[in-house]
Amino acid sequence: MADSEKSKRVAAWATELLEAFTEDHRRLGQMMDLAMRGISVLRAMPKALDALAVAVPEKYQKEEAERRKHDANELAQLAEQEVELGFPLLNAQSAVSLWGSLELLIRDLLVGWLQNQPDVLQKKAIA
C-alpha cells in the first residue's frame, strides 16, 4: 500500500472509538423508540382494566382494583401529555446522553491520538 493510501486510512484505535460511539447512538435511538412506544401504550391501560373488570368482575371490583385503576388513569394522563407534546423530557434526556457520549468520544480520540502519535507532543503548539 502506498504511503498516500496509508495516510488516508483511519487508524484502528480511532475506528474502534468511532464504532463504539455509533453503537451508543444506535442503542440510544432504540431505547427512545422503546420508551415512546411504551408510553404510548400506557394510554390504553384504563380501558384494559375496565375490560378486565367486566370479564372477571369478582377479581377486579375490589379495593385493590380501584387503586390500580386510579394509578392507571394518572399514568395514562401523563402519557397522553407526553405524546401530545412530543416527549419533551425523553428527548431532553436523550440529548444529554448523546452530548455526554460525544464529549467522551472527543476526549478518547485526543488521548488516543497522543498515545499513538507521541511525536505530536514535541510540536510547539501542543507542547
C-alpha positions in Angstrom: 0.0 0.0 0.0 1.3 3.4 -1.0 2.1 6.0 1.7 -0.6 8.3 0.4 -3.2 5.5 0.8 -2.0 4.7 4.3 -2.3 8.3 5.4 -5.9 8.4 4.2 -6.9 5.5 6.3 -8.3 6.0 9.8 -6.2 4.4 12.5 -7.6 1.2 14.1 -7.7 2.7 17.5 -9.8 5.7 16.2 -12.1 3.4 14.3 -12.8 1.4 17.4 -13.8 4.6 19.3 -15.9 5.9 16.4 -17.7 2.5 16.1 -18.4 2.5 19.9 -19.9 6.0 19.6 -22.0 4.9 16.6 -23.2 1.9 18.5 -24.1 4.0 21.6 -26.1 6.3 19.2 -27.9 3.4 17.7 -28.8 1.9 21.1 -30.0 5.3 22.3 -32.3 5.5 19.3 -33.6 2.1 20.1 -34.3 3.0 23.7 -36.0 6.2 22.6 -38.3 4.2 20.3 -39.0 1.6 23.0 -39.8 4.3 25.6 -42.0 6.2 23.2 -43.9 3.1 22.3 -44.3 2.0 25.9 -45.5 5.5 27.0 -48.0 5.4 24.1 -49.3 2.0 25.2 -49.9 3.3 28.7 -52.7 5.5 27.4 -54.8 2.4 26.9 -54.4 0.9 30.4 -57.6 2.3 31.9 -59.6 0.8 29.1 -57.8 -2.5 29.5 -58.6 -2.5 33.3 -62.3 -1.7 32.5 -62.4 -4.6 30.1 -60.9 -6.9 32.8 -63.4 -5.7 35.3 -66.2 -6.7 33.0 -64.6 -10.0 32.1 -63.6 -11.1 35.6 -65.8 -8.9 38.0 -65.0 -11.0 41.1 -61.4 -10.2 40.7 -61.5 -6.6 39.5 -64.1 -4.9 41.6 -62.3 -4.9 44.9 -60.4 -2.0 46.6 -57.1 -3.1 45.1 -58.6 -3.0 41.6 -59.9 0.5 42.2 -56.4 1.6 43.3 -54.9 0.1 40.2 -57.4 1.8 38.0 -56.7 5.2 39.7 -53.0 4.7 39.2 -53.5 3.6 35.6 -55.6 6.8 35.0 -52.9 9.0 36.3 -50.2 7.3 34.2 -52.5 7.4 31.2 -53.0 11.2 31.6 -49.3 11.8 31.9 -48.6 9.5 28.9 -51.2 11.4 26.9 -49.5 14.8 27.7 -46.1 13.4 26.8 -47.4 12.1 23.4 -49.2 15.4 22.7 -46.1 17.4 23.5 -43.7 15.2 21.5 -41.9 13.5 24.5 -40.0 16.6 25.7 -38.4 15.1 28.8 -37.4 11.9 26.9 -35.9 14.0 24.1 -34.1 16.2 26.6 -32.6 13.2 28.4 -31.6 11.7 25.1 -29.8 14.9 24.1 -27.9 15.0 27.4 -26.9 11.4 26.9 -25.8 12.0 23.3 -23.8 15.1 24.3 -22.1 13.1 27.0 -21.2 10.4 24.5 -19.8 13.0 22.1 -17.7 14.6 24.9 -16.3 11.2 25.8 -15.5 10.4 22.1 -13.6 13.7 21.7 -11.6 13.1 24.9 -10.9 9.5 24.0 -9.8 10.5 20.5 -7.5 13.1 21.9 -6.0 10.7 24.4 -5.6 8.0 21.7 -4.0 10.5 19.3 -1.5 11.5 21.9 -0.8 7.9 22.9 -0.4 6.7 19.3 1.4 9.8 18.0 3.8 10.8 20.8 5.9 12.9 18.4 3.0 15.3 18.4 3.9 16.4 21.9 7.2 17.8 20.5 5.3 20.3 18.3 5.5 23.8 19.7 1.7 24.5 19.5 0.9 21.3 21.5 3.8 21.4 24.0 
